[in-house]
């Protein structure tokens, strides 16, 4: 892992991205000695996304199980939106690997 100031990363962004993309290393961006953000390879990012999806699904299953144990029935998404006075949701598309 490399740590570089944001100002240097700004001046050498192409090199930083190449270092991460092709070298597989991570780069931590800092300002005034404080770590602010990280640039990581896509395979690492995809693993993080997959783990977040796994955790979200586990939370959903747990919440559903707890609701069923309390005798609650699920409320359809569009019914909740209508009850909250929200406009109908646009067509929902999901790209492969996308969380949103």
Secondary structure, 3 states (H helix, E strand, C coil): CEEEEHHHHHHCHHHHHHHHHHHCCCEEEEECCEEEEEECCHHHHHHHHHHHHHHHHHHHHHHHHHHHHCCCCCCCHHHHHHHCCCCCCCCCCCCCCCCC
